[in-house]
Amino acid sequence: MSPDDFQALVPIDTATLERLHAYLDLLAHWQRRINLVGASTLADPWRRHILDSAQLLPRLPASPSPLFDLGSGAGFPGLVLAILSHLPATLVDSDARKCAFLREAARLTDAPVAVCNQRIEALPAASARVITARALSPLDRLLPVIAPILQPDGLVILLKGRRIAEELTLASKAWKMRAHTVASLSDPDGCVVTLQEIEPRHDP
């Protein structure tokens, strides 16, 4: 996918397109020093990373809400969403080197983000109305970690792979939730999952 192809799918102005270009150039430069993304994905970064992240935009609430991107890594999807929407986001990662990259990428792109170098479990309770994540953990292990930091009316938006049906089945043994799944625009085997009304299942 070319930048023009991306712009045809996600209409953005020239300045925003240039910021995304600068972001990807910085990613390629840092990738030579630390492993931020799978090396093969840099052959098609506009599809594998930018479009993959941007497809979450229509899922975000209409009213501005605190966004936490968990296990942010190289900033996908959280940093891309902040660049495109101008909404503030907190990028959370426990790897100090990745956080150093995120801070430099945020400075370069003038993105409204805060970078938080800590484990998810250390975040304040009920601090997030919207949570995003990509390739973080299977749902049965992810929900116990994110439930404490999600506000009661919160929304979780996840980029997931082909095993999502299995993940939902397994997670539903311990958790109640309202789930909605749509096919990914960037990955034929992927999907976007939104979760709401998440609470532990208290079966006898």
C-alpha positions, 0 to 999 in steps of 0.5 A: 500500500502506498501513502496515496492508497492510504489517503484514499481510504482515510482522507487526511490533509497534507500536513498529517500525511507528512507527520505519518511519513516522519513517524515511519522514517523514524521507526525504520531508523530505530528498528536498526537498534531495537526490535520495535516491529516485525522486520517483514512488516516494514516492507508494507508499513502503510497497510501493516501499521498505519491503516491497521491502526487507523481503522479503529478511528470510527470505533472511538466514542463521539465525545472526547474520552481518555484513551489508554493504548496498552503495550503500545510498543512502537505506537500502534494503534495509539500514536497513529490514532492521536496523530489522526484524531488530535485526541490525547492518549496515554501510551503505556509500555513497560519497556524503557527503550520502546518508551524512549522511541515513543517520546521521540516519535511524539515530539517529531509528530507533535502528537498529543500523547503522554508516554507511561513507562510502567506495567499495566497493573500499576495504572490507577483504578478506573482511569480509562474510558477507552482502551486500545491494544494490538497483539497484547495477550489472549482475552482470558489473560487480558481481561483480568488486567484491564478490567480494574483500570476500565471505567464502568461505561468503558470501551475496549477496542482490540486488533485481533487475529484469526483465533478470536472466536476461541479467545471469546469462548474461553474468556466468557467462562470467567467474564461477562461482556458485550462483544462485537467483531468486524473484519480487519481492513488491513489483514485478511486473517484479522479483526477488530473487536469492541468490548463493553459491559465487562464484568466477572462472571460469578457463577455458583 
